[in-house]
Amino acid sequence: MKKGFSLIEVLIISFIIVSLTAMVFGIIFRSKSLSKSMVCLNNLRQISLAIEAYQADWKSSPNQLYALYPSYIKDKYSFKCPEDKLVTSSNLPEVNSYGNFYVNRSFNDEDVQKLYLYCPRHFNGTKATGAFLSYSANVMQTNKVTRNGASIMPGEVYTGGTFNFADGTVVTADPNLKVGLVGSFIAPDDKHYSIIFIPEDSSGSLTVDHQGDSRFEVVAPALIAGVSGTSFTVSNAYDNSNNQSKTTVSVTDGKVICEDRTDGTKLTVNQNENISAIVECQKPESSVDTKKTRSIPRKPLKKIKVWKF
């Protein structure tokens, strides 16, 4: 009569137990992650509705998201992503999960597929939530972005370097120019969509060699340059003495659609053309409120001058 298990049987049983355990934990993890993503998605929808109401009242978008509280959003926890471990309830809503991923753009834009809110924290960074000018919010697959060969994270600001995107686009920035990544993802229309930015206090130039029909935007203090398959340069010069930024877009191939950030006016810049805009920037936050300051340049206070040449 056979007693006990052989070594092979023990190994097989152990393998089955480990596999089942991993499967169960995987299901639990995915379930929790999905639940948190749905909470974040609901937050973005609430913020979107609040921005719509704010704009109807004030004919402009809020400069900072926390300006929506408490008149337009009553619950301060609507500003916190469940996956955000850095934001505490005591600091809400001034320090929140979404302020560093808020692209303040004109809501009368005819292109309703443009992104204005983003959260890259889901499923270990492989998924993100985003809100668009169509007032829709979605969970999307993220794309890997590298700088000088190393992966970089959305929301971070880097100085100089060569940035590579999943659609083949290459961005080369001057050694002293600050460049930030809002995000790179597969949009609801199944196109690659990437957004980078130049902070208000940064000076220098970057060159974009954009590939294909994907969406690519550079958010600068005075202009937003949006493209599909073209090459161009964006330069920014910041004058600290009067808090003004001058943004220049120069097109070497194709055409670039530039959005005037003061009023949303669209300006087409063709090959071998240039456009410059000078704006007065929002006043810097006080040193006490540095955590409130967003890296993405805020909507300018006013337009000084815009010209093509």
C-alpha positions in Angstrom: 0.0 0.0 0.0 1.4 3.4 -1.1 2.0 5.9 1.8 2.5 9.7 1.5 3.4 11.6 -1.7 6.4 11.3 -3.9 8.8 14.3 -4.4 7.3 14.9 -7.8 3.8 14.9 -6.5 4.7 17.3 -3.7 6.3 19.6 -6.3 3.3 19.5 -8.5 0.9 20.2 -5.6 3.1 23.1 -4.4 3.2 24.5 -7.9 -0.6 24.4 -8.2 -1.0 26.1 -4.8 1.5 28.8 -5.7 -0.2 29.4 -9.1 -3.7 29.6 -7.6 -2.5 31.9 -4.9 -0.8 34.2 -7.4 -4.0 34.1 -9.5 -6.2 35.0 -6.6 -3.9 37.9 -5.5 -3.7 39.1 -9.1 -7.5 39.2 -9.3 -7.7 41.0 -6.0 -5.1 43.5 -7.1 -6.8 44.2 -10.4 -10.1 44.5 -8.7 -8.8 47.1 -6.2 -6.9 48.9 -8.9 -10.0 49.1 -11.1 -12.1 50.3 -8.2 -9.6 53.1 -7.5 -9.5 54.0 -11.2 -13.3 54.3 -11.2 -13.1 56.7 -8.2 -10.5 58.8 -9.9 -12.6 58.8 -13.1 -15.6 60.0 -11.2 -13.4 62.8 -9.6 -12.4 64.0 -13.1 -16.0 64.0 -14.2 -17.0 66.1 -11.2 -14.1 68.5 -11.8 -15.1 68.8 -15.4 -18.7 69.7 -14.6 -17.4 72.2 -12.0 -15.1 73.8 -14.6 -18.0 74.1 -17.0 -20.1 75.8 -14.3 -17.2 78.1 -13.4 -16.7 79.1 -17.0 -20.4 79.9 -17.5 -20.2 82.2 -14.5 -16.8 83.9 -15.1 -16.3 83.4 -18.9 -12.9 81.8 -18.2 -11.4 78.7 -16.7 -10.1 78.6 -13.1 -6.3 79.3 -12.9 -6.0 76.6 -10.2 -8.3 73.7 -9.6 -8.6 74.4 -5.9 -10.4 77.7 -6.9 -13.5 75.4 -7.6 -13.8 74.7 -3.8 -16.3 75.1 -2.2 -18.5 77.1 -4.5 -18.5 74.5 -7.3 -17.2 71.3 -5.6 -18.3 70.8 -2.0 -16.4 67.6 -1.2 -12.6 68.3 -1.0 -11.9 64.6 -1.5 -13.0 65.0 -5.1 -9.5 66.5 -5.6 -7.7 63.3 -4.4 -6.9 60.2 -6.5 -7.1 57.1 -4.4 -3.7 56.0 -5.8 -2.0 59.2 -4.7 0.0 58.5 -1.6 1.6 61.9 -1.3 -1.5 64.1 -0.9 -3.0 64.1 2.6 -6.5 65.1 3.6 -5.3 67.9 5.8 -3.8 69.7 2.8 -6.8 69.3 0.5 -7.8 71.0 -1.8 -4.9 73.4 -2.1 -2.4 70.5 -2.5 -4.3 68.0 -4.7 -3.7 65.1 -7.1 -4.7 66.8 -10.3 -3.3 70.4 -10.2 0.1 69.4 -11.7 -1.8 67.8 -14.6 -4.2 70.6 -15.5 -3.8 72.1 -18.9 -5.7 75.4 -18.7 -7.0 75.9 -22.3 -10.0 77.6 -23.9 -13.1 75.6 -23.5 -14.7 77.0 -26.7 -12.1 75.0 -28.7 -13.7 73.2 -31.6 -11.4 70.2 -31.2 -13.2 68.4 -28.4 -10.6 65.6 -28.3 -8.0 67.8 -26.5 -7.0 66.7 -23.1 -7.0 69.1 -20.1 -6.9 66.9 -17.0 -4.7 63.8 -16.5 -3.8 61.3 -13.8 -1.0 58.8 -14.5 -1.1 56.7 -11.3 -3.1 53.7 -12.2 -2.2 50.0 -12.5 1.4 50.7 -11.6 1.6 53.5 -14.2 0.5 51.4 -17.1 -3.0 53.1 -17.2 -4.1 56.7 -16.8 -7.3 58.6 -16.5 -7.9 61.7 -18.6 -10.7 64.3 -19.2 -11.2 65.9 -22.6 -12.9 69.0 -23.9 -15.8 66.8 -24.9 -16.4 66.5 -21.2 -15.8 62.8 -21.5 -13.4 61.0 -19.1 -11.6 57.8 -19.9 -9.1 55.2 -18.6 -6.3 54.9 -21.1 -3.1 52.9 -21.7 0.1 54.9 -21.1 3.1 55.1 -23.4 6.8 54.9 -22.3 8.8 58.1 -22.7 12.5 58.2 -22.3 15.0 61.0 -21.7 18.6 60.3 -22.7 17.7 56.6 -22.7 16.1 56.4 -19.3 12.4 56.2 -18.6 10.8 59.4 -17.2 7.6 60.0 -15.2 4.6 62.4 -16.0 4.5 65.5 -13.9 8.3 65.7 -13.5 10.4 68.5 -14.9 13.8 67.9 -16.5 16.6 70.2 -17.7 17.8 69.6 -21.3 18.2 66.3 -23.0 16.7 64.1 -25.8 13.2 62.8 -25.3 11.9 59.8 -27.3 8.2 58.9 -27.6 6.4 55.7 -28.6 5.2 57.2 -31.9 8.8 57.9 -33.0 8.7 61.6 -32.1 12.0 63.0 -30.9 12.4 66.2 -28.9 15.8 67.8 -28.3 16.0 70.5 -25.7 18.8 73.0 -24.9 21.0 72.0 -22.0 19.5 74.8 -19.8 15.8 74.5 -20.8 13.4 73.1 -18.4 11.0 70.6 -20.0 8.1 68.7 -18.3 6.0 65.8 -19.3 2.2 66.0 -18.8 1.7 62.5 -20.2 1.8 60.1 -23.2 -1.0 57.7 -23.9 -3.4 56.0 -26.3 -6.3 58.4 -26.7 -10.0 57.2 -27.0 -9.6 57.6 -30.8 -6.8 55.0 -30.7 -4.1 57.6 -31.6 -0.9 58.3 -29.7 -1.3 61.5 -27.8 1.6 63.2 -26.0 1.9 66.6 -24.2 5.0 68.3 -22.9 5.4 71.7 -21.4 7.9 74.6 -20.8 7.5 76.2 -17.3 6.9 79.9 -17.1 10.4 80.7 -15.7 12.3 78.7 -18.3 14.4 80.1 -21.1 15.8 78.3 -24.2 14.6 76.2 -27.2 13.5 72.7 -28.0 13.2 71.1 -31.4 10.4 68.6 -32.2 10.7 66.0 -35.0 7.1 64.6 -34.9 6.1 61.5 -36.8 2.9 60.1 -38.2 -0.7 61.3 -37.5 -0.5 61.1 -33.7 -1.3 64.1 -31.5 1.6 66.1 -30.0 1.4 69.3 -28.1 3.9 71.7 -26.5 2.4 73.9 -23.8 4.4 77.1 -23.5 3.6 80.2 -21.4 2.2 82.2 -24.3 1.2 79.5 -26.9 0.2 75.9 -27.3 1.7 74.3 -30.4 -0.3 71.3 -31.7 1.0 69.2 -34.6 0.5 66.0 -36.7 3.6 65.0 -38.6 5.9 68.0 -38.8 9.1 69.5 -37.5 9.4 72.8 -35.6 11.2 74.6 -32.8 9.7 76.3 -29.7 11.7 78.9 -27.9 10.8 80.7 -24.7 12.4 83.7 -23.0 11.4 84.7 -19.5 11.9 88.3 -18.3 12.0 88.2 -14.5 11.9 92.0 -14.1 8.4 92.3 -15.4 7.2 88.7 -15.2 6.8 88.4 -19.0 7.4 85.4 -21.3 8.0 85.5 -25.0 7.2 82.2 -26.8 8.3 81.7 -30.5 7.3 78.9 -32.8 9.4 78.3 -36.0 8.2 75.7 -38.5 10.8 73.8 -40.7 8.4 71.2 -42.2 4.6 70.9 -42.4 2.5 73.3 -40.4 1.7 73.9 -36.7 -1.6 75.1 -35.2 -0.8 77.5 -32.4 -3.3 78.5 -29.7 -3.1 81.9 -28.1 -3.3 81.1 -24.4 -4.9 84.4 -23.5 -8.1 84.0 -25.6 -7.9 80.6 -27.4 -7.4 82.2 -30.9 -6.0 79.6 -33.4 -3.1 80.7 -35.6 -1.7 78.5 -38.4 2.1 78.6 -38.9 3.3 77.1 -42.2 6.7 75.9 -43.3 9.4 78.5 -43.0 7.1 80.8 -41.0 7.4 82.0 -37.4 5.1 83.3 -34.7 6.0 85.1 -31.5 3.8 86.1 -28.6 4.6 88.0 -25.4 2.4 87.7 -22.4 2.3 88.8 -18.8 2.4 85.7 -16.6 0.4 85.0 -13.5 2.2 86.2 -10.4 4.3 83.6 -8.8 2.9 82.0 -5.7 4.3 83.1 -2.3 7.0 81.0 -0.7 4.5 79.8 1.8 2.3 78.3 -1.0 5.0 76.7 -3.1 3.3 73.3 -3.0 0.3 74.9 -4.7 2.4 76.0 -7.7 1.9 74.0 -10.9 4.7 73.2 -13.2 2.5 73.5 -16.3 2.4 77.2 -17.1 -0.8 78.9 -16.1 -3.0 80.9 -18.4 -1.4 84.3 -18.8 -2.7 87.4 -17.2 -2.8 89.4 -20.4 -1.5 89.5 -24.0 1.2 92.1 -24.7 1.9 91.3 -28.4 1.5 88.6 -31.1 3.0 88.7 -34.6 4.0 86.4 -37.5 7.1 86.8 -39.6 
